[in-house]
């Protein structure tokens, strides 16, 4: 991969261009049955992932310490799998009934310690409605040079660590989970404070039960409780946060993907956000199946009501129409590291990625044309 991006994508284009297609026009490229929700595949994904996570958790309580490390790592991975199930249900895309989706979402998000109401607010109402728009999108928007320089020396150091392969979990923990999900400020909090307080209390109670079970397994012995909690709770949460940071960072960050700001009003259009700014990363088949096709992300953003068990087919249909206009990449470790090297901060005026000293690392991605 080189630092040179694709041809600039005009912000204001003629109506005949794909970028001005309505959501209905873009979604029409996928068959209507892709939105069809069914109880059987929904139950299978919820029950199988839930039972596996529960078995791993019980194993963490009673296994010797040398087995707790691998069990803790796998437990963290299955928190991520359960989270994908809950993510679908929170969109109303998993089951055919609303109450089924709400119940499944609230249950599946608990191991990840996510209150349902704050996730729906930050993800469904902010991220999906304002994808890659800095002032509104909750999903790891890059800083500009002035924002980066305005931070303290410690703040700049943390920012640099967060956008590395080893620190991406900290990025998610600080900039999504803490700021948007668990302890949001007033302007980031859900509009229904009562529902948020209830959901957050449920998460806290769930964490307390989990920690109590781990401590009870060693008879609350202080010398044994600390390693038990570290291996049985902290390690799975660490792995989960790294894994979700790894996924979310790549879903909307790439040297050919622009980010937007209020400078671009009244654009970007639906097509620019949901198709052009949502890469399709082709992972090895075992990973795609384990993660329930969450990286077939262009189709998901085009229509969040497509359940995970139809996402692969929906993505293939979508790319038959827009293959040359979407970012489609076969994932490799080298590509991931190159993306992290090139995509550090963003110049929202010139629409290009930069290094921390302001040196451009990509060509201009979007040409801003004055509105008529």
C-alpha positions as CSV (number, residue, x, y, z in Angstrom):
1,X,0.0,0.0,0.0
2,X,1.3,3.4,-0.9
3,X,0.5,6.8,0.6
4,X,-1.2,7.9,-2.6
5,X,-5.0,7.8,-2.4
6,X,-7.5,7.3,-5.2
7,X,-8.8,10.1,-7.3
8,X,-10.5,12.9,-5.4
9,X,-14.2,12.4,-4.9
10,X,-16.1,15.7,-5.5
11,X,-18.3,16.9,-2.6
12,X,-20.9,18.4,-4.9
13,X,-21.7,16.3,-8.0
14,X,-24.3,16.1,-10.6
15,X,-27.5,14.3,-9.7
16,X,-26.8,11.5,-12.1
17,X,-23.8,10.4,-10.0
18,X,-24.1,7.6,-7.5
19,X,-23.3,9.9,-4.6
20,X,-26.7,11.5,-4.9
21,X,-28.7,8.3,-4.9
22,X,-31.3,8.1,-2.1
23,X,-31.1,5.5,0.6
24,X,-34.0,3.6,-1.2
25,X,-32.1,3.6,-4.5
26,X,-28.9,2.3,-2.9
27,X,-30.8,-0.4,-0.9
28,X,-32.7,-1.5,-4.0
29,X,-29.5,-3.1,-5.2
30,X,-30.0,-5.8,-2.4
31,X,-32.8,-8.3,-2.6
32,X,-35.8,-7.5,-0.3
33,X,-35.5,-10.9,1.4
34,X,-32.1,-9.8,2.8
35,X,-34.2,-7.9,5.4
36,X,-36.2,-11.0,6.4
37,X,-35.7,-11.9,10.0
38,X,-36.2,-15.4,11.2
39,X,-36.4,-16.9,14.7
40,X,-34.3,-20.0,14.1
41,X,-31.0,-18.4,12.9
42,X,-31.4,-15.6,15.5
43,X,-31.9,-18.1,18.3
44,X,-29.0,-20.2,17.2
45,X,-26.6,-17.3,17.2
46,X,-27.8,-16.0,20.6
47,X,-28.0,-19.4,22.3
48,X,-24.8,-20.9,20.9
49,X,-22.6,-17.8,21.6
50,X,-24.3,-17.3,25.0
51,X,-23.8,-20.9,26.1
52,X,-20.1,-21.0,25.0
53,X,-19.5,-17.7,26.9
54,X,-21.2,-19.1,30.0
55,X,-19.2,-22.3,29.8
56,X,-16.0,-20.4,29.5
57,X,-16.9,-18.2,32.4
58,X,-17.7,-21.2,34.6
59,X,-14.4,-22.7,33.5
60,X,-12.6,-19.5,34.6
61,X,-14.1,-19.9,38.1
62,X,-13.0,-23.4,38.7
63,X,-10.0,-24.0,36.3
64,X,-6.4,-23.9,37.6
65,X,-4.5,-20.7,36.9
66,X,-2.5,-22.1,33.9
67,X,-5.8,-22.8,32.1
68,X,-7.4,-19.5,33.1
69,X,-5.1,-17.6,30.8
70,X,-6.2,-19.3,27.5
71,X,-9.8,-19.5,28.8
72,X,-9.7,-15.8,29.6
73,X,-8.5,-14.9,26.1
74,X,-11.2,-17.1,24.5
75,X,-13.8,-15.6,26.9
76,X,-12.9,-12.1,25.7
77,X,-13.4,-13.2,22.0
78,X,-16.8,-14.6,22.8
79,X,-17.8,-11.4,24.6
80,X,-17.2,-9.9,21.2
81,X,-19.3,-12.5,19.4
82,X,-22.1,-12.0,21.8
83,X,-21.8,-8.3,21.3
84,X,-22.3,-8.7,17.6
85,X,-25.5,-10.6,18.3
86,X,-26.6,-7.8,20.7
87,X,-25.6,-5.2,18.1
88,X,-28.0,-6.8,15.6
89,X,-30.8,-7.1,18.1
90,X,-30.3,-3.4,19.1
91,X,-30.9,-2.5,15.5
92,X,-34.1,-4.5,15.5
93,X,-32.5,-6.8,12.9
94,X,-32.1,-10.1,14.7
95,X,-35.6,-11.3,15.6
96,X,-38.9,-10.6,13.8
97,X,-40.4,-9.2,17.0
98,X,-39.5,-5.9,18.7
99,X,-39.7,-7.3,22.3
100,X,-37.5,-10.3,21.3
101,X,-34.8,-7.9,19.9
102,X,-34.9,-5.7,23.0
103,X,-34.6,-8.7,25.3
104,X,-31.8,-10.3,23.3
105,X,-29.9,-7.0,23.0
106,X,-30.0,-6.2,26.7
107,X,-28.9,-9.8,27.5
108,X,-26.1,-10.1,24.9
109,X,-24.6,-6.7,25.7
110,X,-24.2,-7.4,29.4
111,X,-20.8,-9.3,29.3
112,X,-19.4,-6.3,27.4
113,X,-20.8,-4.1,30.2
114,X,-22.7,-1.9,27.7
115,X,-26.1,-0.3,28.8
116,X,-28.5,-0.9,26.0
117,X,-30.0,2.7,25.9
118,X,-26.6,4.4,25.6
119,X,-25.5,2.0,22.9
120,X,-28.7,2.6,20.9
121,X,-28.2,6.4,21.3
122,X,-24.5,6.5,20.3
123,X,-24.4,3.8,17.7
124,X,-27.9,3.7,16.0
125,X,-28.8,7.4,16.3
126,X,-25.3,9.0,16.1
127,X,-22.9,6.7,14.3
128,X,-25.3,5.4,11.6
129,X,-27.0,8.8,11.0
130,X,-23.8,10.8,10.9
131,X,-21.1,8.3,9.7
132,X,-17.6,9.8,9.5
133,X,-18.8,13.3,10.5
134,X,-16.5,14.5,13.2
135,X,-18.9,16.5,15.4
136,X,-21.5,13.8,15.6
137,X,-20.1,10.3,14.9
138,X,-19.1,8.4,18.1
139,X,-16.9,5.9,16.4
140,X,-13.3,7.0,16.9
141,X,-13.2,10.2,14.8
142,X,-9.6,11.3,14.2
143,X,-8.3,14.6,15.7
144,X,-7.1,17.4,13.5
145,X,-3.7,18.9,14.0
146,X,-4.9,21.8,16.2
147,X,-6.8,19.4,18.5
148,X,-3.8,17.2,18.8
149,X,-1.4,20.0,19.6
150,X,-3.9,21.5,22.2
151,X,-3.6,18.4,24.4
152,X,-1.1,18.1,27.2
153,X,2.1,16.2,26.7
154,X,0.5,13.2,28.5
155,X,-2.7,13.6,26.4
156,X,-0.6,13.6,23.2
157,X,1.3,10.5,24.4
158,X,-2.0,8.7,25.1
159,X,-3.4,9.7,21.7
160,X,-0.4,8.2,20.0
161,X,-0.6,5.0,22.0
162,X,-4.3,4.6,21.2
163,X,-3.7,4.6,17.5
164,X,-1.3,1.7,17.6
165,X,-1.9,-2.0,17.1
166,X,-1.4,-2.7,20.8
167,X,-3.2,0.3,22.1
168,X,-6.4,0.2,20.0
169,X,-8.3,-1.4,22.9
170,X,-7.5,1.6,25.1
171,X,-8.8,3.8,22.3
172,X,-12.2,2.0,22.4
173,X,-12.3,1.9,26.2
174,X,-11.6,5.7,26.7
175,X,-13.2,7.2,23.6
176,X,-16.3,5.0,23.1
177,X,-17.1,3.0,26.2
178,X,-16.3,5.6,28.9
179,X,-17.3,8.7,27.0
180,X,-20.4,7.4,25.2
181,X,-21.6,4.2,26.9
182,X,-21.0,4.2,30.7
183,X,-20.2,7.8,31.8
184,X,-21.4,10.1,29.0
185,X,-21.5,13.9,29.4
186,X,-24.9,15.6,29.2
187,X,-24.6,16.3,25.5
188,X,-23.6,12.6,24.8
189,X,-26.2,11.0,27.1
190,X,-29.3,9.2,25.9
191,X,-32.5,11.3,25.7
192,X,-34.2,9.1,28.3
193,X,-32.2,9.4,31.5
194,X,-34.5,7.0,33.4
195,X,-33.9,4.2,30.9
196,X,-30.2,4.9,30.9
197,X,-30.0,4.8,34.7
198,X,-31.9,1.5,34.8
199,X,-29.6,-0.1,32.1
200,X,-26.4,1.2,33.7
201,X,-27.6,-0.2,37.1
202,X,-28.2,-3.6,35.4
203,X,-24.7,-3.6,34.0
204,X,-23.2,-2.7,37.4
205,X,-25.2,-5.5,39.1
206,X,-24.0,-8.0,36.4
207,X,-20.4,-7.0,37.0
208,X,-20.8,-7.4,40.7
209,X,-22.3,-10.9,40.4
210,X,-19.5,-11.8,38.0
211,X,-16.8,-10.6,40.4
212,X,-18.5,-12.1,43.4
213,X,-18.7,-15.5,41.8
214,X,-15.0,-15.4,41.0
215,X,-14.2,-14.4,44.6
216,X,-16.5,-17.0,46.1
217,X,-14.7,-19.7,44.1
218,X,-11.6,-19.1,46.3
219,X,-13.6,-18.5,49.5
220,X,-12.9,-14.8,49.4
221,X,-9.3,-15.4,50.3
222,X,-7.5,-12.0,49.6
223,X,-4.4,-13.7,48.3
224,X,-6.3,-15.8,45.8
225,X,-9.1,-13.3,44.9
226,X,-6.8,-10.8,43.2
227,X,-5.3,-13.2,40.6
228,X,-8.7,-14.8,40.2
229,X,-10.3,-11.5,39.4
230,X,-7.4,-10.5,37.1
231,X,-7.6,-13.7,35.1
232,X,-11.3,-14.2,35.2
233,X,-12.6,-10.7,34.7
234,X,-9.9,-8.2,33.8
235,X,-8.3,-10.4,31.1
236,X,-11.5,-11.1,29.3
237,X,-12.4,-7.4,29.4
238,X,-9.0,-6.5,28.1
239,X,-9.2,-8.9,25.2
240,X,-12.8,-7.8,24.4
241,X,-11.8,-4.1,24.3
242,X,-8.8,-4.8,22.1
243,X,-10.9,-6.9,19.8
244,X,-13.7,-4.4,19.4
245,X,-11.2,-1.5,19.0
246,X,-9.5,-3.5,16.3
247,X,-12.8,-4.0,14.5
248,X,-14.3,-0.6,14.8
249,X,-11.1,1.3,13.9
250,X,-11.0,-0.5,10.6
251,X,-14.6,-0.2,9.8
252,X,-14.3,3.5,8.9
253,X,-10.6,4.2,8.8
254,X,-8.5,3.7,5.7
255,X,-6.1,5.8,3.6
256,X,-8.8,6.0,0.9
257,X,-11.6,6.8,3.3
258,X,-12.4,10.5,4.1
259,X,-13.8,12.0,7.3
260,X,-16.1,15.0,7.3
261,X,-16.9,18.0,9.4
262,X,-19.3,21.0,9.5
263,X,-17.1,22.5,6.8
264,X,-18.6,20.1,4.3
265,X,-22.3,21.0,4.9
266,X,-24.7,20.2,3.3
267,X,-22.8,17.1,2.3
268,X,-21.8,14.3,2.8
269,X,-24.6,12.4,1.1
270,X,-26.0,9.0,2.3
271,X,-23.9,7.3,-0.4
272,X,-20.7,9.1,0.5
273,X,-21.1,8.1,4.2
274,X,-22.5,4.6,4.0
275,X,-20.9,3.2,0.8
276,X,-17.7,5.2,0.1
277,X,-16.7,5.8,3.8
278,X,-17.5,2.2,4.9
279,X,-14.8,-0.2,3.7
280,X,-15.3,-3.8,2.9
281,X,-12.5,-5.8,4.5
282,X,-12.2,-9.4,3.4
283,X,-11.0,-11.4,6.3
284,X,-10.2,-15.2,6.2
285,X,-13.5,-17.2,6.1
286,X,-13.1,-18.7,9.7
287,X,-12.8,-15.2,11.1
288,X,-15.8,-13.9,9.1
289,X,-18.0,-16.8,10.3
290,X,-16.9,-16.4,13.9
291,X,-17.6,-12.7,13.9
292,X,-21.0,-13.2,12.2
293,X,-19.9,-11.3,9.1
294,X,-19.7,-8.0,10.9
295,X,-16.9,-6.9,8.5
296,X,-19.3,-7.1,5.6
297,X,-19.9,-3.6,6.8
298,X,-20.9,-1.7,3.7
299,X,-24.1,-3.7,3.5
300,X,-24.8,-3.2,7.2
301,X,-24.4,0.5,6.9
302,X,-26.5,0.6,3.7
303,X,-29.3,-1.1,5.5
304,X,-28.9,-1.8,9.3
305,X,-32.0,-4.0,9.2
306,X,-30.2,-6.7,7.3
307,X,-29.5,-9.4,10.0
308,X,-26.0,-10.9,10.2
309,X,-27.2,-14.2,8.7
310,X,-28.0,-12.3,5.4
311,X,-25.1,-9.9,5.4
312,X,-22.7,-11.9,3.2
313,X,-25.2,-12.2,0.4
314,X,-26.3,-8.6,0.8
315,X,-22.6,-7.4,0.5
316,X,-22.1,-9.4,-2.7
317,X,-25.2,-7.9,-4.2
318,X,-24.1,-4.4,-3.2
319,X,-20.6,-4.6,-4.6
320,X,-21.9,-5.9,-8.0
321,X,-23.3,-2.4,-8.4
322,X,-20.8,-0.2,-6.6
323,X,-17.5,-2.2,-6.6
324,X,-15.5,0.6,-8.2
325,X,-16.9,3.2,-5.8
326,X,-16.4,1.4,-2.5
327,X,-13.2,0.6,-0.7
328,X,-12.7,-3.2,-0.9
329,X,-9.5,-4.6,0.6
330,X,-8.2,-8.1,1.3
331,X,-7.1,-7.9,5.0
332,X,-3.5,-8.6,5.8
333,X,-1.5,-7.7,8.9
334,X,0.8,-5.4,6.8
335,X,-2.2,-3.5,5.5
336,X,-3.5,-3.0,9.0
337,X,-0.2,-1.7,10.3
338,X,0.1,0.6,7.2
339,X,-3.3,2.0,7.8
340,X,-2.4,2.8,11.4
341,X,0.8,4.5,10.2
342,X,-0.9,6.6,7.6
343,X,-4.1,7.4,9.4
344,X,-3.1,9.3,12.5
345,X,-4.7,12.7,12.4
346,X,-6.9,14.2,9.7
347,X,-6.8,17.5,7.9
348,X,-10.5,18.3,7.6
349,X,-9.9,21.4,5.4
350,X,-7.7,19.7,2.8
351,X,-9.3,16.2,3.3
352,X,-6.2,14.2,3.7
353,X,-4.6,12.0,6.4
354,X,-1.5,13.4,8.2
355,X,1.2,12.4,10.6
356,X,1.4,13.9,14.1
357,X,3.6,16.7,12.9
358,X,1.1,17.7,10.2
359,X,2.9,16.1,7.2
360,X,0.4,14.7,4.7
361,X,0.5,10.9,4.3
362,X,-2.2,10.7,1.6
363,X,-3.3,12.7,-1.4
364,X,-6.5,14.8,-1.1
365,X,-9.4,12.5,-0.8
366,X,-12.3,14.9,-1.3
367,X,-12.4,18.1,-3.4
368,X,-14.6,20.6,-1.7
369,X,-16.7,22.6,-4.3
370,X,-18.6,25.7,-3.1
371,X,-22.3,25.1,-3.0
372,X,-24.4,26.8,-5.6
